[in-house]
Amino acid sequence: MSMQNTMVGVDSSARRASTRAIFLVTGMAMGLWAALVPYAQLRTGAEAGDLGLLLLCLGGGSLIAMLASGRIIGRLGCRAVIVAGVLLYCLTLPLLAVFSDIRLLALSLLIFGMGVGLTDVAMNVQGTLVEQAANKPLMSGFHCLWSVGGIAGAGGGALLLGSGFSPLGAALCTVALVVLVTLGFLSSLLPTGGEEEQSEGGKARPNFRLVLMAVMAMICFMAEGAILDWSGIFITQERGMAVEHAGWGFAAFAIAMSLMRLTGDVVVTALGRKRVLIIGGVLGIVGYLLTVLTEGWAMSLFGFALVGIGAANIVPVLITLAGQEKVMPVNRSVAMVATLGYFGVLGGPALIGWVAHLSNLYVAFSLVALSFLIIVLGALKLKY
């Protein structure tokens, strides 16, 4: 059965709404974790290096799940895998809010990461099937809802914590909302995961441009992961913001990214993909340098917002360009760029923690700013 046949009847307003809903609630869970990171550090007494290892557990769990998810989705379908993933991260999110034993927290983060990883791949598979059946761009809008979820999780978590809720109370409120939304859209989730097209000819191998795009995507996601897991630490410890407002660092980034993704297709049409990559990379550099070189939490939040504006459309453009390469089937080339990209958001925060342990967060953020140069220069080498 071909991919085209599996998409018959996939597109509908209900399918699109269910896809957006799962992107939203998964972003919400990750956003709340951003608000809980400083509390986890205080409970465990973890140093920067130890916290980096903890975050590696989250990334490791996600990566393990993502590597196996393709086969699982093919057998069970998007709906079953999404439900399993949501169940995993909903069961473990409250544990992240209470555990003070660093080993138990590490195990919980591993399972939480597996739930997020499973859900992430399954909702992207569903989003791809729905988009192809609709025969018009939808993916930027889907990913925009993930950013909106991040805002709701980080900003909403900060509001709850600031109004007197305990970390456990904030986590339970989030879990209740995620469960209600998932149940409400359960019947519209795709029961199938589609089928992979068979490639023709011999073995397909990635070319230089695909490898470069994968590296560029990884850098962009690493910058996002650094803000997700380290912005709260930076603005509370280095800029004097109260710990209950730690989530606003990621919220500023996510708000800016969401607004840019809402207009992403218009921006790409007006400027072209090459200019979008170059301008996005430059804004990433400027945003991180503002955060590091200026005083006060307000300028740090502005710097995080600039990074969000710059990074918003980089990965969608790279995914589109990857699909245009002819050296590999579209599904394989896009999967390669996306998977390595996600590795950046999973493994990047741990790397930031190790660098911060050896020096400080100023140096770590400066290195992230420098890495955006690869995106700027790489944009000159791609085929448009």
Beta strands, then each sheet from edge to edge (+ up, - down):
end
